[in-house]
Amino acid sequence: MQQWKVRSKHFEYDVVIGRGAWRALRRFPLGNYSSLFVLTEAGLWKRWGRCFQRETGLGRLQPVFVPAGEGSKTLPMVELLASQLLKSGADRQSLLLLFGGGVIGDLGGFLASTYMRGIDCVQVPTTVVAQVDSAVGGKTAVNTRTMKNLIGTFHPARLVVADPLVLASLSPRAFRSGMYEVVKHAILVGGSFFRKLEQTGDWLRTGDLDALEPILARAVAVKVDVVNRDEREEQLRHVLNLGHTFGHALEEATHYRRFLHGEAVGWGLLAVARLGRCLNVLSTAEEERIARLVRKVGPLPPIGDLDSARIADLLPQDKKSVRGQIHWVIPERVGKVRIVTGVPLSTAAAAFRDLQRSSSQSHSSA
Amino acid sequence: MQQWKVRSKHFEYDVVIGRGAWRALRRFPLGNYSSLFVLTEAGLWKRWGRCFQRETGLGRLQPVFVPAGEGSKTLPMVELLASQLLKSGADRQSLLLLFGGGVIGDLGGFLASTYMRGIDCVQVPTTVVAQVDSAVGGKTAVNTRTMKNLIGTFHPARLVVADPLVLASLSPRAFRSGMYEVVKHAILVGGSFFRKLEQTGDWLRTGDLDALEPILARAVAVKVDVVNRDEREEQLRHVLNLGHTFGHALEEATHYRRFLHGEAVGWGLLAVARLGRCLNVLSTAEEERIARLVRKVGPLPPIGDLDSARIADLLPQDKKSVRGQIHWVIPERVGKVRIVTGVPLSTAAAAFRDLQRSSSQSHSSA
């Protein structure tokens, strides 16, 4: 079990990851709160709720259920949940525990940040992406019909407790999807973390907690470090967007149906590495090293049929764009990225086409 | 023209009030922003937009219109407006000017605080309540079906510019409604401000800017002072809730149809003064002094038909309640209030019934 401190603008909070992490709630000042609510999905809570309550000693939790899936990350759902909280007696001194993956964390964080102008929350992430990335740093969001995560806030949790035990609930595909985000963090820091992922294969199996735990801990440490240096994403935090500019466009182009988020990021990592090579920012050898690790995670849904011009059109819609400029995060080598602006969309489209070609070749030759 | 500095957690901002206040935008660092949008109501903008653009020198404003009225303060409207902003090219570096009354300020502030996780806004309040109260301090909100202002954030404007010239657009009733909030501030600070209001009648006419301007400036100074001492309302800011506990219940009981917000606060001030007397917190003489000033603003919609038990039932729904406890703000005398908990609802109901009785008597004997 490992623990880090995250400095937010208003307060510090702990991120605890590893077997037994939930027990950290026993040291949390729960007595400061008038009532405790847990936002979760019914199936997930049915499987893990009793275990969570036993480890934390929390008996008086009131569960509030959200239907599983990205479709719940909407403002109408926020209104519904706020009304349920109100009816159940939640006031400004209530605490909201967010027990789930990215949807619960994003939606619940937004709910907590806006219910009666803000109540405290604790993140209890239950997916790989949530544990190593989204539960840390305070970003919350809901989708609109026009854009994913268009509406959101910064509202850090008062505590993040991530126990990899719950990852056993994930389908192999959902587990791998999260691993692309782990790989993203490894590309950002490079060094021994990247080498460790290159050398071991055990982390690909959800069941092997002994192998997995230190990898997740290392991955979340990358996030903690970046957030501690730049909570509001004005500069440094932007590097976490590696692979996401192409990734978002792929998700948009396929109406969020073909790819899990991490899978789109996986393709996004491959595409931006290819773009880096096209721009002479990244060497062929380093691109191959990155691509090998991404590919090692497992098979990705196909991209061969997608129109590269359409993908390019969707790129500037990224929220990180300012004055229509895309701020690309491009690897220079494993362990180092560079922010690049002014890349012609046609160059990005060409890099994507090139990736499509080489992917279908490697596929047909496999 | 007067100017105050408000210290927020992250930055300081100016509140400028008086004739010519809009010109303060000429000194504002507009060059930091990628694009400028103004959220407003079509009728209001038609009447004042050109004047505003002339005084501020802002030509490149993109207006975004909101239907007038409290009915616009909803999450579906936030989603619609966010999509319009996105379509018009608003990004994280855009600035949103909020040109209107409480609805525009609350709704637009919430929109600004959540659009792409927060963009800057400038408040240009155009009603009395907005100028002396709601535009300062950063509270934003939207209503849900279950509670007014249930969902909101703290998102202070980067600048507040209030020119009383626009108050000429207000109906006499809307103008008076705002004046109850001015009276509330006068009760809080007492002294020369309260005496000035007791002695003069000119401030009741919207047209008399010379008399009105110093009164509005004095009223907003009360708000600035309280916010500077307690931005997050944890303690001191709560005193601004004077008259609002009864006021909200009156609005709820009449489904927000009978009273303008300020009128409900007017009755709320009378009711809480009566409650103060019932609790032996306030003397009869001081209650009469407060009541005289409230009554001086003008006629209020009737309350004689309302069921005091129903009003009492609605009191604990106030957002300021914690663990079901109402934190009453009760005047001890003009210029001093006290927070009181543990008041039986039956006592509050009795005070309200007593007010109903004496109001109908004074009405029938008039």
Chai-1 contact restraints between the chains, C-beta under 6 A:
chainA,res_idxA,chainB,res_idxB,connection_type,confidence,min_distance_angstrom,max_distance_angstrom,comment,restraint_id
A,S34,B,V322,contact,1.0,0.0,6.0,A-B,restraint_1
A,S34,B,R323,contact,1.0,0.0,6.0,A-B,restraint_2
A,L75,B,L75,contact,1.0,0.0,6.0,A-B,restraint_3
A,L75,B,E79,contact,1.0,0.0,6.0,A-B,restraint_4
A,E79,B,L75,contact,1.0,0.0,6.0,A-B,restraint_5
A,E79,B,T144,contact,1.0,0.0,6.0,A-B,restraint_6
A,A82,B,T144,contact,1.0,0.0,6.0,A-B,restraint_7
A,A82,B,L150,contact,1.0,0.0,6.0,A-B,restraint_8
A,A82,B,I151,contact,1.0,0.0,6.0,A-B,restraint_9
A,S83,B,T144,contact,1.0,0.0,6.0,A-B,restraint_10
A,S83,B,T146,contact,1.0,0.0,6.0,A-B,restraint_11
A,L86,B,T146,contact,1.0,0.0,6.0,A-B,restraint_12
A,L86,B,M147,contact,1.0,0.0,6.0,A-B,restraint_13
A,D91,B,V322,contact,1.0,0.0,6.0,A-B,restraint_14
A,Q93,B,V322,contact,1.0,0.0,6.0,A-B,restraint_15
A,T114,B,I151,contact,1.0,0.0,6.0,A-B,restraint_16
A,T114,B,T153,contact,1.0,0.0,6.0,A-B,restraint_17
A,M116,B,K319,contact,1.0,0.0,6.0,A-B,restraint_18
A,R117,B,G152,contact,1.0,0.0,6.0,A-B,restraint_19
A,R117,B,T153,contact,1.0,0.0,6.0,A-B,restraint_20
A,T144,B,E79,contact,1.0,0.0,6.0,A-B,restraint_21
A,T144,B,A82,contact,1.0,0.0,6.0,A-B,restraint_22
A,T144,B,S83,contact,1.0,0.0,6.0,A-B,restraint_23
A,T146,B,S83,contact,1.0,0.0,6.0,A-B,restraint_24
A,T146,B,L86,contact,1.0,0.0,6.0,A-B,restraint_25
A,M147,B,L86,contact,1.0,0.0,6.0,A-B,restraint_26
A,L150,B,A82,contact,1.0,0.0,6.0,A-B,restraint_27
A,I151,B,A82,contact,1.0,0.0,6.0,A-B,restraint_28
A,I151,B,T114,contact,1.0,0.0,6.0,A-B,restraint_29
A,G152,B,R117,contact,1.0,0.0,6.0,A-B,restraint_30
A,T153,B,T114,contact,1.0,0.0,6.0,A-B,restraint_31
A,T153,B,R117,contact,1.0,0.0,6.0,A-B,restraint_32
A,K319,B,M116,contact,1.0,0.0,6.0,A-B,restraint_33
A,V322,B,S34,contact,1.0,0.0,6.0,A-B,restraint_34
A,V322,B,D91,contact,1.0,0.0,6.0,A-B,restraint_35
A,V322,B,R92,contact,1.0,0.0,6.0,A-B,restraint_36
A,V322,B,Q93,contact,1.0,0.0,6.0,A-B,restraint_37
A,R323,B,S34,contact,1.0,0.0,6.0,A-B,restraint_38
